[in-house]
C-alpha cells in the first residue's frame, strides 16, 4: 500500500482493524485507533490493507445517484413520475402474484423515494421515522377489507 486515507478502516493479516487518524504522505507509518481496544497506536503501512466497510443502503443509493445528476432539486417532478411508474409495476406484480417482480418493484420504490427525499432536501430515514412516530400509538381496528380504521 502506498497511501493511507484518513478515517478509513484498515486490516492486517491478524484481523486487527484500525481506523486511520493521522498520516503524512509517503510515510512508512500511520497513527490509528484499534477498533477492538479503542487505543491509538502507530502502525506500519505495509502491514495493512484497506477494508471495504458496508455503508447503509441509503448512502449507497445516494452515492450511486450523485454522479448521474439525479439529486438535483429541479428533477423532483421527473422522480415523482418515476415513483408512479414503479408503483404501477408493483401493482402489476401483485396482480400476477409474481414474488420476484414484487421484490424488485418494492426495492425500486425505496430507491426512488430515497432520491426524491434527497431532491426535496429531506432525509428518507427521518421521513420514515416521522411517519412511524405518527402511527405508533394509534388504536383502531382492521376492517373486513383489510383497511385500518383509526379510533
C-alpha positions as CSV (number, residue, x, y, z in Angstrom):
1,X,0.0,0.0,0.0
2,X,1.4,3.4,-0.9
3,X,-1.0,5.7,0.8
4,X,-3.3,5.8,3.8
5,X,-6.6,7.7,3.7
6,X,-7.8,9.3,6.9
7,X,-11.0,8.0,8.5
8,X,-10.8,4.7,6.5
9,X,-10.5,1.3,8.2
10,X,-7.5,-0.9,7.5
11,X,-6.9,-4.5,8.5
12,X,-3.8,-6.7,8.8
13,X,-3.3,-10.4,8.3
14,X,-4.2,-11.0,12.0
15,X,-7.7,-9.3,11.5
16,X,-6.7,-6.3,13.5
17,X,-8.9,-3.4,12.3
18,X,-7.7,0.1,12.6
19,X,-9.3,3.5,11.8
20,X,-6.5,5.7,10.4
21,X,-6.4,9.1,12.1
22,X,-3.0,10.6,11.2
23,X,-0.8,10.0,8.2
24,X,1.9,12.0,6.4
25,X,2.2,11.4,2.6
26,X,4.8,8.7,1.8
27,X,5.4,7.9,5.4
28,X,6.0,4.2,6.4
29,X,3.8,4.5,9.4
30,X,0.3,5.9,10.3
31,X,-1.5,6.5,13.5
32,X,-4.8,4.7,14.0
33,X,-7.3,3.6,16.6
34,X,-7.6,-0.1,17.1
35,X,-11.4,-0.7,16.7
36,X,-11.4,-3.5,19.3
37,X,-9.3,-2.0,22.1
38,X,-10.1,1.7,21.1
39,X,-6.4,2.5,21.7
40,X,-4.3,4.7,19.5
41,X,-1.1,3.3,18.1
42,X,1.4,3.7,15.3
43,X,1.1,1.0,12.5
44,X,3.3,0.0,9.6
45,X,1.7,1.0,6.3
46,X,2.9,-2.2,4.6
47,X,1.1,-4.5,7.1
48,X,-2.4,-3.1,6.4
49,X,-4.8,-3.1,3.6
50,X,-8.0,-1.0,3.2
51,X,-11.2,-2.7,4.3
52,X,-14.5,-2.1,2.5
53,X,-16.9,-1.1,5.2
54,X,-20.5,-1.7,4.3
55,X,-22.4,1.6,4.2
56,X,-26.1,1.9,5.0
57,X,-28.2,1.3,1.9
58,X,-29.4,4.9,1.8
59,X,-25.8,6.1,1.4
60,X,-25.1,3.6,-1.3
61,X,-28.2,4.8,-3.2
62,X,-27.2,8.4,-2.9
63,X,-23.6,7.7,-3.9
64,X,-24.9,5.9,-7.0
65,X,-27.3,8.8,-7.8
66,X,-25.0,11.7,-7.3
67,X,-22.6,11.2,-10.3
68,X,-25.7,10.7,-12.5
69,X,-27.0,14.2,-11.5
70,X,-30.2,12.6,-10.1
71,X,-30.1,14.6,-6.9
72,X,-30.9,18.0,-8.3
73,X,-34.0,19.7,-6.9
74,X,-35.2,20.6,-10.3
75,X,-35.5,16.9,-11.2
76,X,-38.1,16.3,-8.5
77,X,-41.1,16.0,-10.8
78,X,-39.3,13.5,-13.0
79,X,-38.5,11.5,-9.9
80,X,-42.2,11.7,-8.9
81,X,-43.2,10.4,-12.3
82,X,-40.7,7.6,-11.8
83,X,-42.3,6.7,-8.5
84,X,-45.7,6.4,-10.2
85,X,-44.2,4.1,-12.8
86,X,-42.6,1.9,-10.1
87,X,-45.9,1.7,-8.1
88,X,-47.6,0.6,-11.3
89,X,-45.0,-2.1,-11.7
90,X,-45.7,-3.2,-8.2
91,X,-49.4,-3.3,-8.8
92,X,-48.9,-5.5,-11.9
93,X,-46.6,-7.9,-9.9
94,X,-49.1,-8.2,-7.1
95,X,-51.9,-8.9,-9.6
96,X,-49.8,-11.6,-11.2
97,X,-48.6,-12.9,-7.8
98,X,-45.0,-12.6,-9.1
99,X,-42.9,-12.5,-6.0
100,X,-39.6,-11.8,-7.8
101,X,-41.1,-8.7,-9.5
102,X,-42.8,-7.6,-6.3
103,X,-39.5,-7.7,-4.5
104,X,-37.8,-5.8,-7.4
105,X,-40.6,-3.1,-7.5
106,X,-40.6,-2.5,-3.8
107,X,-36.8,-2.1,-3.9
108,X,-37.1,0.3,-6.9
109,X,-39.7,2.3,-5.0
110,X,-37.4,2.6,-2.0
111,X,-34.6,3.8,-4.3
112,X,-36.8,6.3,-6.0
113,X,-38.2,7.6,-2.6
114,X,-34.6,7.9,-1.3
115,X,-33.6,10.0,-4.3
116,X,-36.8,12.1,-4.2
117,X,-36.5,12.8,-0.5
118,X,-32.9,14.0,-1.1
119,X,-34.1,16.2,-4.0
120,X,-36.6,17.8,-1.6
121,X,-33.8,18.3,1.0
122,X,-35.3,15.6,3.2
123,X,-33.7,12.5,4.7
124,X,-35.6,9.3,3.9
125,X,-34.8,7.8,7.3
126,X,-36.2,10.9,9.1
127,X,-39.3,10.7,6.9
128,X,-39.9,7.1,7.8
129,X,-39.2,7.8,11.5
130,X,-41.6,10.7,11.4
131,X,-44.3,8.6,9.8
132,X,-43.8,5.8,12.4
133,X,-43.9,8.2,15.3
134,X,-47.3,9.4,14.0
135,X,-48.8,5.9,13.8
136,X,-47.1,4.0,16.6
137,X,-49.7,4.8,19.3
138,X,-52.8,4.7,17.1
139,X,-55.6,2.5,18.2
140,X,-58.3,1.1,15.9
141,X,-59.5,-2.0,14.1
142,X,-58.9,-3.6,10.8
143,X,-62.0,-3.9,8.6
144,X,-63.1,-6.9,6.6
145,X,-61.5,-5.4,3.5
146,X,-58.1,-5.1,5.3
147,X,-58.2,-1.3,5.9
148,X,-57.1,0.0,9.3
149,X,-59.7,2.3,10.8
150,X,-58.5,4.7,13.5
151,X,-60.5,5.2,16.6
